[in-house]
Amino acid sequence: MSDREFGGNDDLSLPKANLDLIPVTATVQKIITEILPSSSGLTFAKDARDLLIECCVEFITLISSEANDIAEKEAKKTIACDHVEKALRELGFDEYVQEVLDVASEHKEQLKTREKKQSKLEQSGLSEEELLKQQQELFRSATDKYNQAP
């Protein structure tokens, strides 16, 4: 996100469409629920939750915009972890850098161990020969039905 997309440095706000906030709202609500379990007896006022969501959106927008600018200066088309790290440092959020890098590292490890999805061929449990026979039979059946049609 470059400054051009937001109308210059003076206007770095997100569009106010509610659909844009649905994933953020759900994530913030999940975090609030984890921090304030119902057994604690504490609640989070709706206006306070909405304010927190707006703050999160603005923070993410700020970091994303700065990371994008850094990537553009480096003639990169993809924002990498290094760009986010530099953006955090340039914006004065040095205290978040290590935790962000730790989370990124954890995420990479989780991706390595995550189960790969099986293809439909693997899911069928049939050999290629058996599947080929089934396909040929289906083609024969379809051809017979087509030839018998009035």
SVG drawing of the C-alpha trace seen along z (x, -y; Angstrom):
<svg xmlns="http://www.w3.org/2000/svg" viewBox="-37 -16 54 68">
<polyline fill="none" stroke="black" stroke-width="0.4" points="0.0,0.0 1.7,-3.1 0.8,-6.7 -0.8,-7.1 -3.4,-4.5 -4.5,-6.5 -4.4,-9.9 -1.0,-11.1 0.6,-11.0 -2.2,-13.1 -4.9,-10.4 -3.8,-7.0 -7.2,-5.6 -8.9,-2.5 -12.2,-2.4 -15.0,-2.3 -16.9,0.6 -18.1,3.1 -17.1,6.0 -13.5,5.0 -13.6,5.3 -15.3,8.7 -12.0,10.8 -10.4,8.2 -13.6,8.0 -13.6,11.8 -9.9,12.0 -10.1,9.2 -13.2,10.8 -11.4,14.1 -8.4,12.4 -10.7,10.5 -12.5,13.8 -9.1,15.5 -7.9,12.6 -11.2,12.1 -12.8,15.5 -16.5,15.4 -15.5,16.9 -13.7,13.6 -17.0,11.7 -15.4,8.9 -16.9,7.7 -15.6,5.5 -18.0,2.7 -19.0,2.6 -17.7,-0.9 -14.4,0.1 -14.2,3.2 -15.0,1.1 -12.3,-1.4 -9.8,1.4 -10.7,2.9 -10.2,-0.6 -6.8,-0.9 -5.8,2.6 -6.9,1.8 -5.0,-1.5 -1.9,0.1 -1.9,2.9 -2.5,0.3 0.4,-1.8 2.9,1.1 1.7,2.5 2.0,-0.8 5.5,-1.4 6.5,2.2 5.2,1.7 7.1,-1.6 10.3,0.2 9.6,3.1 9.0,0.6 12.3,-1.2 14.1,2.2 12.2,2.8 10.5,5.9 7.0,6.9 6.4,8.9 6.5,7.7 8.7,10.0 9.3,10.4 12.4,8.2 10.2,5.4 7.8,5.7 10.8,5.8 12.3,2.6 8.9,0.9 8.4,1.7 11.9,0.3 11.4,-2.8 8.1,-3.6 9.6,-3.2 8.1,0.1 11.5,1.8 10.0,3.6 7.7,5.6 10.4,6.8 11.6,9.9 8.2,11.1 7.1,10.7 10.1,12.6 9.4,15.3 5.8,15.7 7.0,15.7 9.5,18.5 6.8,20.5 4.5,20.1 7.2,21.4 7.7,24.4 4.0,25.1 3.8,24.9 6.5,27.5 4.7,30.0 1.2,29.4 -0.3,32.3 -0.4,32.1 -3.8,32.4 -4.4,35.6 -5.3,35.4 -8.5,37.0 -6.5,39.8 -5.0,40.5 -8.3,40.2 -10.0,42.7 -7.8,45.5 -7.8,47.0 -4.9,47.7 -4.5,45.7 -5.5,48.9 -8.7,49.2 -9.6,45.6 -8.8,45.8 -11.2,48.9 -13.9,46.9 -13.4,43.9 -13.6,46.1 -16.7,47.8 -18.3,44.4 -17.4,43.2 -18.9,46.5 -22.1,46.0 -22.4,42.4 -21.8,43.3 -24.5,46.1 -27.0,43.7 -26.3,41.1 -26.6,43.7 -29.9,45.0 -31.5,41.6 -34.4,41.0"/>
</svg>
